[in-house]
């Protein structure tokens, strides 16, 4: 079982819709990241969370540490939001440095 | 100029060949990472380095080696490439192991 599970794997929506992408993890973490990967391949960090909620423009990320769950919301979605959204966690125990990644959610926003 | 650069951006090579992927950064970070991304599997950690003298294996280091030539440079080598090493390879840097900054990726195809 993957330590980081995302849902849905694929999501197609109409422009303007409210989008939610979910991430569940099974390990103790010190931080959770939401990343965006566009078709060209580059990866950009959207948020880093260890508690609560963060907002940047139309993007909102929340985390519930007790439930080991995070959500990424996009309000008033736009075709330029089409991308792969990746959840990643940094473990709190010992072991390797670096992030553990979910498999990504492929989002398509249709005009 | 980009803070994290990777060369080459695309490479096609034959089975058994030795190949080196290079990563350079201008962020002044001590920590550097190599990840690979495969369709349906997400990104996985190959090697990471805390500084020039501290290099560690990640989740999938078999078949790979690395060299940290300087704080700014971290190279990944495939001593004898095989087709299942066909993937998208990302380098990343971090100041403290939390926020990570990704390079643009190298698309490697082994025929």
Backbone of each chain as ProteinMPNN parsed JSONL, in Angstrom:
{"seq_chain_A": "XXXXXXXXXXXXXXXXXXXXXXXXXXXXXXXXXXXXXXXXXXXXXXXXXXXXXXXXXXXXXXXXXXXXXXXXXXXXXXXXXXXXXXXXXXXXXXXXXXXXXXXXXXXXXXX", "coords_chain_A": {"N_chain_A": [[0.853, -1.181, 0.0], [0.612, 2.147, -0.937], [2.211, 4.844, 0.75], [1.176, 7.355, 0.503], [-1.826, 8.393, -0.644], [-3.809, 9.524, -3.295], [-6.841, 11.067, -4.397], [-9.336, 12.173, -6.731], [-7.837, 10.013, -9.284], [-7.999, 10.945, -11.845], [-9.592, 13.83, -13.15], [-12.077, 15.593, -14.716], [-13.47, 18.687, -15.431], [-15.769, 21.448, -15.769], [-15.089, 24.804, -16.785], [-15.004, 27.168, -14.186], [-16.04, 25.593, -12.177], [-15.906, 24.331, -8.778], [-13.166, 22.761, -7.412], [-11.972, 19.825, -5.84], [-9.295, 18.058, -4.529], [-8.057, 15.193, -3.01], [-5.914, 13.934, -0.391], [-4.506, 11.316, 1.357], [-2.534, 9.989, 3.991], [-0.309, 7.635, 5.528], [1.688, 7.689, 7.384], [3.612, 9.218, 10.071], [4.099, 12.691, 9.806], [6.155, 15.569, 9.082], [5.69, 17.626, 7.422], [3.499, 18.545, 4.73], [3.209, 18.655, 1.24], [1.81, 20.36, -1.558], [2.059, 20.049, -4.981], [2.452, 21.23, -8.348], [2.313, 20.075, -11.63], [2.914, 20.836, -14.869], [2.037, 20.102, -18.353], [4.478, 20.339, -19.755], [6.244, 19.298, -17.979], [7.636, 20.468, -15.818], [7.922, 21.002, -12.271], [6.226, 22.655, -9.735], [6.128, 24.103, -6.54], [3.227, 24.476, -4.657], [2.032, 24.693, -2.089], [3.172, 24.342, 1.295], [2.425, 22.588, 4.141], [1.924, 22.214, 7.646], [-0.016, 22.308, 9.464], [-3.492, 23.25, 9.797], [-4.622, 25.654, 7.48], [-4.023, 27.032, 4.252], [-3.996, 29.747, 1.901], [-3.811, 30.804, -1.441], [-4.395, 33.022, -3.768], [-6.711, 31.635, -5.937], [-6.442, 29.157, -4.901], [-6.694, 26.813, -2.254], [-5.44, 25.133, 0.525], [-5.821, 22.54, 2.861], [-5.224, 20.819, 5.959], [-5.629, 17.986, 8.038], [-4.284, 16.845, 10.74], [-4.807, 14.874, 12.663], [-6.552, 13.156, 11.339], [-4.96, 12.43, 9.264], [-5.064, 13.603, 6.656], [-5.388, 15.627, 3.759], [-6.595, 18.336, 1.771], [-6.811, 19.848, -1.445], [-8.127, 22.685, -2.815], [-9.643, 24.276, -5.587], [-10.955, 27.259, -6.529], [-13.392, 28.714, -8.736], [-12.492, 27.497, -11.213], [-10.213, 27.332, -14.009], [-9.234, 26.885, -17.454], [-6.403, 27.092, -17.53], [-5.648, 25.981, -15.178], [-5.386, 23.343, -15.627], [-3.526, 20.513, -15.128], [-1.171, 18.249, -13.544], [-1.639, 17.445, -10.224], [0.149, 17.016, -7.315], [0.524, 15.377, -4.283], [2.727, 15.37, -1.543], [4.748, 14.09, 1.13], [6.784, 14.825, 3.977], [8.476, 12.776, 6.083], [8.242, 12.28, 9.661], [9.644, 10.622, 11.246], [12.748, 8.828, 11.651], [15.041, 7.839, 9.083], [15.182, 8.077, 5.471], [15.955, 11.241, 4.042], [14.169, 13.643, 2.044], [11.171, 13.54, -0.03], [8.04, 11.738, 0.049], [5.863, 10.684, -2.402], [2.503, 11.06, -3.663], [0.622, 9.517, -6.359], [-0.397, 11.387, -8.009], [-2.898, 13.637, -9.338], [-4.639, 13.97, -12.252], [-5.794, 16.743, -13.686], [-8.224, 18.196, -15.72], [-9.527, 21.065, -17.061], [-12.223, 22.106, -18.755], [-13.131, 24.507, -21.252]], "CA_chain_A": [[0.0, 0.0, 0.0], [1.368, 3.369, -1.004], [2.066, 5.629, 1.969], [0.441, 8.565, 0.162], [-2.879, 8.067, -1.603], [-4.557, 10.669, -3.786], [-8.058, 10.807, -5.155], [-9.351, 11.105, -7.724], [-6.643, 9.936, -10.13], [-8.3, 11.795, -12.996], [-10.756, 14.671, -12.923], [-12.403, 16.544, -15.78], [-14.519, 19.577, -14.956], [-16.032, 22.619, -16.601], [-14.571, 26.084, -16.284], [-15.821, 27.802, -13.162], [-16.407, 24.658, -11.118], [-15.096, 24.211, -7.567], [-12.433, 21.5, -7.529], [-11.347, 19.304, -4.629], [-8.4, 16.904, -4.672], [-7.801, 14.681, -1.669], [-4.664, 13.228, -0.13], [-4.428, 10.637, 2.648], [-1.208, 9.422, 4.207], [-0.36, 6.624, 6.591], [2.865, 7.813, 8.248], [3.741, 10.506, 10.736], [4.743, 13.636, 8.903], [6.534, 16.886, 9.586], [5.135, 18.607, 6.491], [2.844, 18.03, 3.53], [3.354, 19.574, 0.11], [1.054, 20.244, -2.791], [2.891, 20.437, -6.113], [1.75, 21.296, -9.616], [3.171, 19.708, -12.756], [2.274, 21.132, -16.138], [2.376, 19.143, -19.41], [5.896, 20.409, -20.103], [6.981, 18.454, -17.046], [8.202, 21.15, -14.662], [7.19, 20.866, -11.001], [6.229, 23.878, -8.94], [5.537, 23.945, -5.221], [2.097, 25.358, -4.406], [1.882, 24.888, -0.652], [3.735, 23.44, 2.284], [1.555, 22.671, 5.313], [2.09, 21.301, 8.772], [-1.274, 22.366, 10.197], [-4.434, 24.299, 9.426], [-5.107, 26.011, 6.152], [-3.326, 28.121, 3.565], [-4.707, 30.215, 0.72], [-3.023, 31.624, -2.365], [-5.254, 33.291, -4.917], [-7.879, 30.758, -5.991], [-6.069, 27.853, -4.348], [-6.755, 26.663, -0.806], [-5.0, 23.818, 0.986], [-6.115, 22.277, 4.265], [-4.691, 19.568, 6.468], [-6.121, 17.515, 9.324], [-3.202, 15.97, 11.186], [-5.366, 13.722, 13.384], [-7.129, 12.228, 10.371], [-3.94, 12.171, 8.24], [-5.757, 13.913, 5.413], [-5.267, 16.981, 3.258], [-7.335, 18.633, 0.548], [-6.474, 21.018, -2.255], [-9.325, 23.203, -3.467], [-9.482, 25.344, -6.59], [-12.212, 27.951, -6.745], [-13.529, 29.345, -10.055], [-11.445, 26.848, -12.008], [-9.935, 27.898, -15.324], [-8.428, 25.928, -18.233], [-4.975, 27.14, -17.221], [-5.41, 25.135, -13.99], [-5.178, 21.966, -16.08], [-2.182, 20.079, -14.746], [-1.154, 17.162, -12.571], [-1.435, 17.942, -8.861], [0.838, 15.961, -6.589], [0.672, 15.493, -2.841], [3.971, 14.748, -1.083], [4.936, 14.285, 2.562], [8.105, 14.648, 4.583], [8.258, 11.983, 7.279], [8.711, 12.848, 10.916], [10.531, 9.674, 11.902], [14.085, 8.81, 11.058], [14.994, 7.343, 7.72], [15.703, 8.892, 4.382], [15.477, 12.59, 3.793], [13.428, 13.638, 0.784], [9.727, 13.474, 0.042], [7.296, 10.595, -0.461], [4.874, 11.31, -3.274], [1.36, 10.384, -4.231], [0.752, 9.265, -7.788], [-0.842, 12.559, -8.752], [-4.26, 13.767, -9.867], [-4.594, 14.632, -13.546], [-6.963, 17.624, -13.756], [-8.493, 18.885, -16.983], [-10.626, 22.027, -16.978], [-12.692, 22.395, -20.111], [-13.757, 25.843, -21.367]], "C_chain_A": [[0.894, 1.237, 0.0], [1.148, 4.177, 0.263], [1.254, 6.892, 1.746], [-0.551, 8.22, -0.946], [-3.618, 9.33, -1.994], [-5.819, 10.206, -4.48], [-8.691, 12.128, -5.564], [-8.032, 11.053, -8.495], [-6.781, 10.858, -11.329], [-9.57, 12.58, -12.709], [-10.903, 15.626, -14.091], [-13.583, 17.372, -15.317], [-14.682, 20.74, -15.933], [-15.447, 23.868, -15.944], [-15.538, 26.686, -15.273], [-16.171, 26.892, -12.007], [-15.424, 24.721, -9.953], [-14.487, 22.813, -7.567], [-11.873, 21.105, -6.171], [-10.534, 18.065, -4.977], [-7.99, 16.484, -3.266], [-6.504, 13.902, -1.581], [-4.742, 12.619, 1.265], [-3.059, 9.997, 2.774], [-1.241, 8.552, 5.454], [0.799, 6.733, 7.574], [2.815, 9.138, 8.993], [4.521, 11.455, 9.845], [5.164, 14.895, 9.65], [6.017, 17.984, 8.662], [4.488, 17.882, 5.319], [2.921, 19.104, 2.449], [2.282, 19.298, -0.935], [1.905, 20.841, -3.906], [2.039, 20.435, -7.372], [2.74, 20.965, -10.736], [2.401, 19.925, -14.05], [2.748, 20.16, -17.21], [3.832, 19.195, -19.839], [6.787, 19.657, -19.147], [7.47, 19.142, -15.8], [7.308, 21.057, -13.442], [7.365, 22.138, -10.192], [5.562, 23.596, -7.602], [4.416, 24.963, -5.046], [2.0, 25.709, -2.928], [2.761, 23.908, 0.111], [2.955, 23.669, 3.574], [2.056, 21.755, 6.41], [0.853, 21.324, 9.663], [-2.182, 23.38, 9.532], [-4.699, 24.436, 7.948], [-4.233, 27.114, 5.586], [-4.079, 28.467, 2.292], [-3.748, 31.044, -0.122], [-3.849, 31.822, -3.613], [-6.49, 32.407, -4.877], [-7.611, 29.374, -5.399], [-6.117, 27.889, -2.826], [-6.299, 25.25, -0.462], [-5.291, 23.703, 2.467], [-5.475, 20.958, 4.668], [-5.304, 19.267, 7.824], [-5.126, 16.467, 9.799], [-3.749, 14.72, 11.861], [-5.918, 12.688, 12.418], [-6.15, 11.853, 9.264], [-4.535, 12.416, 6.845], [-5.552, 15.377, 5.056], [-6.11, 17.125, 2.0], [-6.765, 19.867, -0.124], [-7.746, 21.431, -2.984], [-8.934, 24.272, -4.474], [-10.844, 25.978, -6.782], [-12.204, 28.6, -8.13], [-12.483, 28.803, -11.025], [-11.401, 27.399, -13.44], [-9.115, 26.885, -16.12], [-6.936, 25.96, -17.932], [-4.629, 26.384, -15.935], [-5.168, 23.676, -14.371], [-3.722, 21.569, -15.872], [-2.315, 18.805, -13.932], [-0.826, 17.761, -11.211], [-0.949, 16.779, -8.0], [0.91, 16.318, -5.113], [1.958, 14.78, -2.432], [4.143, 15.039, 0.404], [6.401, 14.121, 2.934], [7.869, 13.954, 5.912], [8.82, 12.64, 8.515], [9.629, 11.901, 11.661], [11.917, 9.759, 11.334], [14.002, 8.344, 9.628], [15.433, 8.368, 6.716], [15.125, 10.287, 4.401], [14.732, 12.555, 2.464], [11.95, 13.437, 1.033], [9.217, 12.124, -0.449], [6.071, 11.139, -1.172], [3.662, 10.425, -3.51], [1.539, 10.245, -5.732], [0.242, 10.421, -8.648], [-2.29, 12.471, -9.18], [-4.176, 14.574, -11.145], [-5.892, 15.417, -13.719], [-7.048, 18.272, -15.132], [-9.698, 19.787, -16.767], [-11.005, 22.416, -18.403], [-13.383, 23.756, -20.162], [-15.269, 25.712, -21.549]], "O_chain_A": [[1.806, 1.365, 0.817], [0.041, 4.204, 0.799], [0.7, 7.447, 2.694], [-0.163, 7.809, -2.04], [-4.011, 10.119, -1.134], [-5.876, 9.124, -5.064], [-8.596, 13.108, -4.826], [-7.204, 11.955, -8.368], [-5.812, 11.473, -11.773], [-10.508, 12.064, -12.102], [-9.981, 16.373, -14.42], [-14.588, 16.826, -14.861], [-13.839, 20.973, -16.799], [-15.332, 23.962, -14.722], [-16.75, 26.704, -15.492], [-16.566, 27.377, -10.947], [-14.268, 25.111, -10.117], [-15.192, 21.813, -7.704], [-11.36, 21.948, -5.435], [-11.024, 17.145, -5.633], [-7.624, 17.318, -2.438], [-6.052, 13.294, -2.552], [-5.012, 13.32, 2.24], [-2.49, 9.522, 1.791], [-2.098, 8.719, 6.321], [0.88, 5.94, 8.512], [2.088, 10.056, 8.615], [5.494, 11.057, 9.203], [4.613, 15.239, 10.696], [5.915, 19.141, 9.069], [4.871, 16.768, 4.963], [2.724, 20.291, 2.709], [1.897, 18.152, -1.165], [2.401, 21.963, -3.805], [1.032, 19.731, -7.455], [3.848, 21.499, -10.785], [1.376, 19.289, -14.297], [3.746, 19.465, -17.016], [4.376, 18.172, -20.254], [7.951, 19.398, -19.45], [7.707, 18.473, -14.795], [6.083, 21.036, -13.559], [8.475, 22.63, -9.988], [4.535, 22.918, -7.55], [4.615, 26.16, -5.254], [1.899, 26.88, -2.564], [3.053, 22.807, -0.355], [2.835, 24.8, 4.044], [2.55, 20.66, 6.145], [0.69, 20.457, 10.521], [-1.723, 24.256, 8.799], [-4.966, 23.456, 7.252], [-3.765, 27.999, 6.302], [-4.716, 27.612, 1.678], [-2.986, 31.864, 0.39], [-3.991, 30.909, -4.426], [-7.235, 32.422, -3.897], [-8.494, 28.516, -5.411], [-5.658, 28.838, -2.19], [-6.727, 24.284, -1.093], [-5.048, 24.632, 3.237], [-5.218, 20.093, 3.83], [-5.479, 20.159, 8.655], [-5.126, 15.335, 9.316], [-3.222, 13.626, 11.66], [-5.775, 11.485, 12.64], [-6.48, 11.033, 8.407], [-4.505, 11.542, 5.979], [-5.543, 16.251, 5.924], [-6.314, 16.164, 1.259], [-6.302, 20.801, 0.53], [-8.364, 20.627, -3.681], [-8.019, 25.064, -4.246], [-11.794, 25.294, -7.163], [-11.152, 28.986, -8.638], [-11.689, 29.559, -11.586], [-12.402, 27.859, -13.988], [-8.373, 26.101, -15.529], [-6.266, 24.937, -18.071], [-3.454, 26.17, -15.636], [-4.786, 22.867, -13.525], [-2.808, 22.217, -16.383], [-3.421, 18.337, -13.661], [0.151, 18.496, -11.067], [-1.558, 15.71, -7.965], [1.307, 17.424, -4.746], [2.243, 13.691, -2.931], [3.74, 16.096, 0.888], [7.148, 13.381, 2.295], [7.152, 14.469, 6.77], [9.746, 13.447, 8.445], [10.317, 12.307, 12.598], [12.224, 10.695, 10.596], [12.94, 8.459, 9.016], [15.99, 9.407, 7.071], [13.958, 10.491, 4.734], [14.682, 11.506, 1.823], [11.524, 13.193, 2.162], [9.866, 11.452, -1.252], [5.33, 11.953, -0.621], [3.771, 9.199, -3.552], [2.483, 10.784, -6.309], [0.43, 10.431, -9.865], [-2.84, 11.385, -9.36], [-3.707, 15.712, -11.143], [-6.962, 14.83, -13.879], [-6.071, 18.823, -15.638], [-10.759, 19.331, -16.342], [-10.203, 22.981, -19.147], [-14.121, 24.122, -19.248], [-15.967, 26.72, -21.664]]}, "seq_chain_B": "XXXXXXXXXXXXXXXXXXXXXXXXXXXXXXXXXXXXXXXXXXXXXXXXXXXXXXXXXXXXXXXXXXXXXXXXXXXXXXXXXXXXXXXXXXXXXXXXXXXXXXXXXXXXXXX", "coords_chain_B": {"N_chain_B": [[17.616, 33.666, -15.094], [17.224, 30.151, -14.484], [16.959, 28.722, -11.204], [17.572, 26.086, -10.623], [19.069, 23.882, -12.703], [19.078, 21.403, -15.273], [20.925, 19.098, -17.201], [21.37, 16.686, -19.817], [18.26, 17.884, -21.336], [16.723, 16.147, -22.705], [17.315, 12.764, -23.622], [18.322, 10.075, -25.566], [19.379, 6.813, -25.393], [21.319, 3.788, -25.751], [20.837, 0.414, -24.612], [23.086, -0.686, -22.129], [24.903, 1.394, -22.336], [26.859, 3.961, -20.742], [25.668, 6.702, -18.91], [25.409, 10.113, -17.942], [23.62, 12.323, -15.941], [23.224, 15.721, -15.272], [23.071, 18.179, -12.678], [22.689, 21.474, -11.64], [22.776, 24.178, -9.313], [21.85, 27.446, -8.193], [21.017, 28.357, -5.815], [22.311, 28.109, -3.457], [21.882, 26.053, -1.687], [22.436, 23.365, 0.618], [21.345, 20.779, 0.558], [20.597, 18.286, -1.806], [18.784, 16.416, -4.278], [17.917, 13.47, -6.148], [15.292, 12.356, -8.128], [13.112, 9.967, -9.709], [10.509, 9.783, -12.134], [7.819, 7.84, -13.027], [5.209, 6.879, -15.228], [2.101, 6.495, -13.639], [3.282, 5.754, -11.253], [4.303, 7.815, -9.77], [6.705, 10.105, -8.249], [9.901, 8.969, -7.169], [12.49, 8.592, -4.747], [15.91, 8.589, -5.514], [18.686, 9.137, -4.818], [20.148, 11.156, -2.225], [21.726, 14.117, -0.92], [23.334, 15.647, 1.754], [25.453, 17.353, 1.988], [28.615, 18.07, 0.388], [30.16, 15.975, 1.322], [28.438, 14.061, 2.217], [26.471, 11.638, 1.226], [23.621, 9.792, 0.372], [21.699, 6.776, -0.021], [18.527, 6.469, -1.614], [15.156, 5.373, -2.01], [15.262, 3.806, -4.364], [17.938, 3.083, -5.372], [19.477, 1.171, -6.693], [21.443, 0.373, -9.514], [22.136, 2.921, -10.073], [24.445, 5.662, -9.603], [25.942, 8.424, -7.832], [27.464, 11.69, -7.806], [28.773, 14.3, -5.94], [30.022, 17.059, -6.834], [30.503, 19.603, -6.044], [29.097, 22.139, -3.897], [27.14, 23.183, -5.513], [26.641, 21.336, -7.517], [25.37, 18.24, -8.611], [25.511, 15.071, -9.72], [24.019, 12.427, -11.561], [24.543, 9.077, -12.37], [24.154, 6.453, -14.713], [25.471, 3.464, -14.889], [25.355, 1.294, -16.633], [23.045, 1.433, -18.763], [19.608, 0.387, -18.768], [16.51, -0.691, -20.304], [14.324, -0.408, -18.44], [15.009, 1.79, -17.019], [14.144, 3.935, -18.342], [12.623, 6.977, -18.014], [11.383, 9.994, -16.422], [13.562, 12.239, -15.038], [14.212, 14.046, -12.111], [15.959, 16.653, -10.522], [16.356, 18.138, -7.332], [16.534, 20.797, -4.892], [17.129, 21.86, -1.507], [16.986, 23.966, 1.331], [16.564, 23.199, 3.959], [15.406, 20.74, 3.976], [12.696, 20.815, 3.859], [10.956, 22.853, 2.151], [11.17, 22.297, -1.273], [12.94, 22.724, -4.328], [12.54, 22.266, -7.661], [14.292, 21.059, -10.554], [13.968, 21.345, -14.185], [13.68, 18.824, -15.227], [14.798, 15.77, -16.808], [14.286, 13.952, -19.64], [14.696, 10.66, -20.15], [15.362, 8.087, -22.393], [15.838, 4.703, -22.833], [16.875, 2.487, -25.174]], "CA_chain_B": [[18.096, 32.278, -15.207], [16.604, 29.23, -13.543], [17.759, 28.443, -10.016], [18.005, 24.689, -10.692], [19.123, 23.484, -14.105], [19.443, 20.009, -15.539], [21.368, 18.793, -18.566], [20.564, 17.232, -20.897], [16.828, 17.895, -21.092], [16.241, 14.918, -23.341], [18.429, 11.909, -24.044], [18.014, 8.715, -25.99], [20.611, 6.042, -25.358], [21.116, 2.361, -25.966], [21.1, -0.499, -23.503], [24.485, -0.943, -21.853], [25.712, 2.604, -22.364], [26.964, 4.761, -19.523], [25.133, 8.033, -19.128], [25.42, 10.988, -16.778], [22.699, 13.459, -15.9], [23.842, 16.728, -14.417], [22.209, 19.148, -12.025], [23.381, 22.616, -11.055], [21.863, 25.101, -8.63], [22.408, 28.734, -7.762], [20.275, 28.764, -4.612], [23.172, 28.016, -2.288], [21.382, 25.036, -0.764], [23.309, 22.216, 0.863], [20.683, 19.515, 0.271], [20.205, 18.036, -3.19], [18.067, 15.159, -4.417], [17.545, 12.96, -7.455], [14.062, 11.577, -8.163], [12.625, 9.574, -11.016], [9.054, 9.747, -12.245], [7.306, 6.884, -13.989], [3.746, 6.977, -15.344], [1.34, 5.643, -12.735], [4.005, 5.43, -10.016], [4.726, 8.994, -9.029], [8.143, 10.316, -8.105], [10.574, 8.185, -6.146], [13.8, 9.127, -4.407], [17.021, 7.731, -5.916], [19.783, 9.486, -3.926], [20.132, 12.511, -1.71], [23.015, 14.56, -0.389], [23.223, 16.755, 2.708], [26.514, 18.261, 1.574], [29.566, 17.446, -0.525], [30.75, 14.747, 1.899], [27.379, 13.244, 2.806], [25.594, 11.158, 0.168], [22.828, 8.694, 0.909], [20.795, 6.095, -0.933], [17.1, 6.605, -1.421], [14.301, 4.187, -2.144], [15.509, 2.997, -5.568], [19.29, 3.445, -5.795], [20.146, 0.121, -7.471], [21.645, 0.7, -10.924], [22.51, 4.334, -10.167], [25.447, 6.218, -8.702], [25.912, 9.884, -7.856], [28.674, 12.417, -7.448], [28.528, 15.686, -5.544], [31.318, 17.647, -7.175], [30.578, 20.879, -5.336], [27.795, 22.408, -3.309], [26.181, 23.547, -6.546], [26.54, 20.333, -8.589], [25.029, 16.884, -8.168], [25.346, 14.32, -10.957], [23.471, 11.062, -11.468], [25.084, 8.239, -13.432], [23.68, 5.109, -14.969], [26.707, 2.837, -15.353], [25.001, 0.447, -17.769], [21.609, 1.723, -18.85], [18.686, -0.667, -19.176], [15.241, -0.073, -20.718], [13.397, -0.002, -17.384], [15.431, 3.075, -16.47], [13.451, 4.968, -19.096], [11.798, 7.724, -17.057], [11.658, 11.421, -16.29], [14.42, 12.394, -13.861], [14.217, 15.388, -11.543], [16.842, 17.072, -9.457], [15.74, 19.143, -6.466], [17.39, 21.309, -3.825], [16.42, 22.35, -0.333], [17.823, 24.563, 2.373], [16.359, 22.557, 5.265], [14.7, 19.475, 3.811], [11.251, 21.048, 3.767], [10.638, 23.394, 0.829], [12.091, 21.784, -2.289], [12.909, 23.427, -5.601], [12.802, 21.249, -8.671], [14.765, 21.38, -11.875], [12.955, 21.153, -15.229], [13.552, 17.416, -15.579], [15.484, 15.172, -17.959], [13.548, 12.793, -20.16], [15.668, 9.662, -20.601], [14.836, 6.899, -23.043], [16.858, 3.671, -23.053], [16.327, 1.558, -26.174]], "C_chain_B": [[17.454, 31.419, -14.122], [17.543, 28.949, -12.381], [18.329, 27.028, -10.038], [17.95, 24.271, -12.162], [19.573, 22.039, -14.239], [19.883, 19.879, -16.993], [21.694, 17.318, -18.678], [19.085, 17.277, -20.527], [16.168, 16.655, -21.664], [17.444, 14.107, -23.776], [17.884, 10.556, -24.433], [19.335, 7.958, -26.034], [20.29, 4.564, -25.52], [21.437, 1.564, -24.705], [22.602, -0.748, -23.368], [25.385, 0.278, -21.844], [25.76, 3.256, -20.995], [26.448, 6.161, -19.829], [25.156, 8.814, -17.825], [24.42, 12.107, -16.968], [23.248, 14.453, -14.891], [22.814, 17.711, -13.884], [23.07, 20.237, -11.408], [22.366, 23.544, -10.419], [22.596, 26.354, -8.176], [21.751, 29.222, -6.487], [21.146, 28.709, -3.359], [22.719, 26.997, -1.268], [22.382, 23.902, -0.595], [22.666, 20.903, 0.401], [20.284, 19.435, -1.197], [19.684, 16.62, -3.314], [17.96, 14.779, -5.899], [16.312, 12.08, -7.293], [13.847, 11.068, -9.591], [11.109, 9.478, -10.989], [8.676, 8.792, -13.36], [5.798, 7.021, -14.046], [3.059, 5.998, -14.393], [2.033, 5.324, -11.42], [4.372, 6.654, -9.195], [6.233, 9.111, -8.965], [8.692, 9.463, -6.974], [12.015, 8.656, -5.98], [14.896, 8.128, -4.771], [18.202, 7.915, -4.954], [19.522, 10.889, -3.391], [21.462, 12.821, -1.04], [22.778, 15.738, 0.546], [24.294, 17.804, 2.458], [27.506, 17.464, 0.751], [30.066, 16.098, 0.009], [29.707, 13.772, 2.405], [26.367, 12.884, 1.735], [24.909, 9.896, 0.654], [21.929, 8.083, -0.159], [19.351, 6.403, -0.577], [16.402, 5.282, -1.635], [14.72, 3.249, -3.266], [16.893, 3.287, -6.14], [19.983, 2.393, -6.666], [20.228, 0.51, -8.949], [22.064, 2.135, -11.164], [23.687, 4.632, -9.244], [25.396, 7.735, -8.837], [27.274, 10.426, -7.472], [28.287, 13.833, -7.092], [29.863, 16.416, -5.695], [31.568, 18.946, -6.409], [29.211, 21.122, -4.732], [26.747, 22.603, -4.397], [25.911, 22.441, -7.559], [26.349, 18.935, -8.033], [24.702, 16.087, -9.423], [24.843, 12.913, -10.673], [24.001, 10.26, -12.65], [24.369, 6.902, -13.499], [24.864, 4.388, -15.609], [26.476, 1.978, -16.596], [23.487, 0.513, -17.925], [20.81, 0.517, -19.329], [17.328, -0.035, -19.47], [14.321, 0.332, -19.572], [13.892, 1.206, -16.592], [14.922, 4.237, -17.32], [12.461, 5.671, -18.171], [12.109, 9.203, -17.2], [12.402, 11.607, -14.972], [14.427, 13.855, -13.415], [15.289, 15.515, -10.479], [16.08, 18.104, -8.617], [16.749, 19.595, -5.427], [16.523, 21.772, -2.668], [17.41, 22.933, 0.658], [17.756, 23.719, 3.65], [15.627, 21.226, 5.181], [13.203, 19.623, 3.709], [10.896, 21.563, 2.379], [11.669, 22.88, -0.168], [11.861, 22.516, -3.606], [13.399, 22.467, -6.688], [13.414, 21.835, -9.93], [13.699, 21.041, -12.907], [12.786, 19.71, -15.668], [14.383, 17.027, -16.787], [14.694, 13.945, -18.387], [14.547, 11.837, -20.771], [14.951, 8.466, -21.201], [15.99, 5.942, -23.309], [16.262, 2.63, -24.001], [17.082, 0.225, -26.189]], "O_chain_B": [[17.18, 31.877, -13.013], [18.764, 28.938, -12.542], [19.429, 26.789, -9.538], [16.888, 24.311, -12.782], [20.343, 21.529, -13.426], [19.289, 20.473, -17.894], [22.238, 16.738, -17.738], [18.703, 16.744, -19.485], [15.159, 16.181, -21.141], [18.452, 14.648, -24.233], [17.08, 9.964, -23.713], [20.299, 8.418, -26.647], [19.134, 4.15, -25.437], [22.21, 2.0, -23.853], [23.297, -0.988, -24.355], [26.524, 0.197, -21.386], [24.835, 3.127, -20.193], [26.753, 6.732, -20.876], [24.952, 8.257, -16.746], [24.375, 12.754, -18.015], [23.68, 14.081, -13.8], [21.827, 18.031, -14.545], [24.06, 19.952, -10.735], [21.245, 23.689, -10.906], [23.777, 26.329, -7.829], [21.91, 30.384, -6.114], [20.75, 29.215, -2.309], [23.121, 27.059, -0.106], [23.082, 23.526, -1.535], [23.361, 20.014, -0.091], [19.715, 20.372, -1.758], [20.082, 15.731, -2.561], [17.918, 15.64, -6.778], [16.274, 11.185, -6.449], [14.337, 11.659, -10.554], [10.504, 9.142, -9.97], [9.147, 8.915, -14.491], [5.162, 7.257, -13.018], [3.401, 4.816, -14.353], [1.437, 4.686, -10.553], [4.72, 6.522, -8.022], [6.953, 8.308, -9.557], [8.034, 9.261, -5.954], [12.668, 9.063, -6.94], [14.828, 6.96, -4.388], [18.662, 6.949, -4.346], [18.801, 11.689, -3.987], [22.214, 11.928, -0.651], [22.109, 16.706, 0.184], [24.077, 18.994, 2.685], [27.261, 16.297, 0.448], [30.359, 15.19, -0.768], [30.065, 12.741, 2.975], [25.514, 13.693, 1.371], [25.536, 9.035, 1.271], [21.462, 8.765, -1.071], [18.998, 6.574, 0.589], [16.987, 4.213, -1.461], [14.56, 2.035, -3.149], [17.001, 3.699, -7.295], [20.982, 2.702, -7.315], [19.239, 0.918, -9.557], [22.32, 2.536, -12.299], [23.898, 3.95, -8.241], [24.879, 8.267, -9.819], [28.112, 9.73, -6.899], [27.565, 14.496, -7.836], [30.711, 16.389, -4.803], [32.713, 19.327, -6.165], [28.264, 20.391, -5.022], [25.589, 22.227, -4.216], [25.021, 22.596, -8.395], [27.055, 18.5, -7.122], [23.729, 16.387, -10.115], [25.203, 12.297, -9.67], [23.92, 10.705, -13.795], [24.027, 6.304, -12.479], [25.218, 4.674, -16.752], [27.311, 1.945, -17.5], [22.749, -0.25, -17.302], [21.26, -0.261, -20.17], [17.02, 1.037, -18.949], [13.597, 1.319, -19.7], [13.269, 1.601, -15.606], [15.237, 5.395, -17.043], [11.566, 5.036, -17.612], [12.969, 9.61, -17.981], [11.928, 11.183, -13.918], [14.617, 14.77, -14.217], [15.497, 14.623, -9.658], [15.255, 18.851, -9.143], [17.698, 18.877, -5.113], [15.333, 22.042, -2.832], [18.531, 22.445, 0.799], [18.762, 23.544, 4.338], [15.269, 20.648, 6.207], [12.503, 18.634, 3.49], [10.561, 20.764, 1.505], [12.875, 23.001, 0.047], [10.735, 22.877, -3.948], [14.51, 21.94, -6.632], [13.102, 22.958, -10.325], [12.643, 20.511, -12.559], [11.851, 19.394, -16.404], [14.639, 17.842, -17.674], [14.465, 13.026, -17.602], [15.177, 12.146, -21.783], [14.043, 7.903, -20.591], [16.989, 6.312, -23.925], [15.272, 1.975, -23.675], [16.749, -0.665, -26.971]]}, "name": "protein", "num_of_chains": 2, "seq": "XXXXXXXXXXXXXXXXXXXXXXXXXXXXXXXXXXXXXXXXXXXXXXXXXXXXXXXXXXXXXXXXXXXXXXXXXXXXXXXXXXXXXXXXXXXXXXXXXXXXXXXXXXXXXXXXXXXXXXXXXXXXXXXXXXXXXXXXXXXXXXXXXXXXXXXXXXXXXXXXXXXXXXXXXXXXXXXXXXXXXXXXXXXXXXXXXXXXXXXXXXXXXXXXXXXXXXXXXXXXXX"}
